[in-house]
Amino acid sequence: MSPLFTAAARIRTALLLSLAVLAGCAHTAPPAPADAEARLFTQALQDIARFYIKPVSDRKLVSFGLANLSRLDRNLSVVETPAPDGRTELALIYRNRQLALFSPPADNDAAAWGALASRAVAMAKAASAAVAAHSDGRIEEIVFDGLAGALDRFSRYSAPRAARAQRAALEGFSGIGITLKAVSGRFLVGAVLPQGPAARAGIKPGDRIVAIDGHSTAGQPRAAVVGWLRGPLASVVRLTVYRPALARERSFSVRRALVVPATVKASERDGVVIFRITGFSRDTSERLAAGLAHWQRALGSGLRGVVLDLRGDPGGLLYQAVGVSNLFIAKGPIAATIGRNPASRQFFAASGTAIAPAVPLVVLIDGGSASASEIVAAALQDLHRAVIVGSASYGKGTVQTVLPLRNGGELTLTWALLVRPSGYLLARNGVIPSICTSGLANDARAVSAVLARVRAAPAPARPAAALDQAQLLRLRRACPARTDKRPLDLEVAERLLADPALYRDALDDRRPPP
């Protein structure tokens, strides 16, 4: 059995045993009323019970959610009150007056707890003008924000508008492929997506959008203008633009298409291709593969190496991290996920279709590199496929699943832990670079000092994969996370790729802890 499978099995067993101890006791509860808000709260509680990485009592979730109403009116509070029979009841208090006393339902009765939450919200609205002044959607958001506070820092609720924006960033949206710049109440075209709908129609950066489908954009909110530009796939939107170079207006008919925000940018210097990856959306690996293929054709034997710049990359889609890793890894494990829900336990390995399995590779990371970017860096490091340069990464190490709610919002829940090929958890540990640049001055002398350390580093008998948790934490403290994206990192990468022998030395990450 591989080290990854062994570690994953061990961690999974320990995790499930600890969860069994946390199971709560049961009580009786009244049936839930058939109102939309109660059904919404019930759905959320059921999703958390099914998908969250560890059990959390409905009592705790609802208590945290209702207590958050104090953000709308500080005179509101939810307190636990001992009952004569020894149980603990929940009291809804307003201005030191008890509005209601709730007998807690059974901890596994999501419908009863959803009904309780809905009744408490209705009572809070009736008692507090400050609460009642807000829309139902805003009150739901406040309650869900409090509820998520009972989970972990990566689990959250997104209201419908925020949920749509998040989906658009990762999966794309139906639009015309431009960015907007608002200047003194007017809207100018910023960037135009190459080969996108607007580019094909002839729209150019600097054009001022005067009207959309006959609606003047002057003085409109940005959200309204963005909404007019988006619409059903393949539908046509008519734009009136003022082009300064012509000093007149022009009209364009643009057919909307799926637009995915670009996450990959490429540049080349002296045979080294630098790919800056800012996120992992639905086509990141596809765009990177196209870029690699282009530069392999353009440079041929003159391609000296590739730099993946993942600094500040917060991550994104898990399958895209696997896809990016797969471009460089000929065979071997990439990552595993372990969690409570059976569907969260997965193993990912190289498919054998790498297009750059032998190109010298350096990966840049920093304290802003998280999640999917950590998966890529860890896999390439553990399989000795790349030299990792920079500072310790963020150390997120968890996988979230996104669950749609009946109100159009979304619940993002942590449901798995990430295990790297060497068997270590990414959570807390993150990725520790083979070449650390933390604390160094951003100058040529620092670059020379870093490279001199690589040349002088011994090759210890014990590999990094054999370090225990205490040694890993010591390594991480010795290379503290930073987020300033200094040119020093890139200069070190280019110097490594310019010297094949030095690059081979740096690939050996079997360095002892300081």
NORMO-V937772 format. One line per field, one symbol per residue. ss: DSSP state (A for helix, B for strand, O for the rest). A space follows every 50 residues. Layout:
ss->???
//
This chain:
ss->OOAAAAAAAAAAAAAAAAAAAOOOOOOOOOOOOOOAAAAAAAAAAAAAAA AOOOOOOAAAAAAAAAAAAAAOOOOBBBBBBBOOOOOBBBBBBBOOBBBB BBOOOOOOOAAAAAAAAAAAAAAAAAAOAAAAOOOAAAAAAAAAAAAAOO OOOOOBBBOAAAAAAAAAAAAOBBBOOBBBBBBOOBBBBBBBOOOOAAAA AOOOOOOBBBBBOOBBOOOOOAAAAAAAAOOOOOOBBBBBBBBOOOOBBB BBBBBOBBBOOOOBBBBBBOOBBBBBBOOBOOOAAAAAAAAAAAAAAAAA AAOOBBBBBOOOOOOBOAAAAAAAAAOOOOOOBBBBBBOOOAAAOBBBBO OOOOOOOOOOBBBBBOOOOOOAAAAAAAAAAAOOOOBBBBOOOOOOOBBB BBBBOOOOOBBBBBBBBBBBOOOOBOOOOOOOOOBBOOOOOOOAAAAAAA AAAAAAOOOOOOOAAAOOAAAAAAAAAAOOOOOOOOAAAAAAAAAAAAOA AAAAAAAOOOOOOO
//
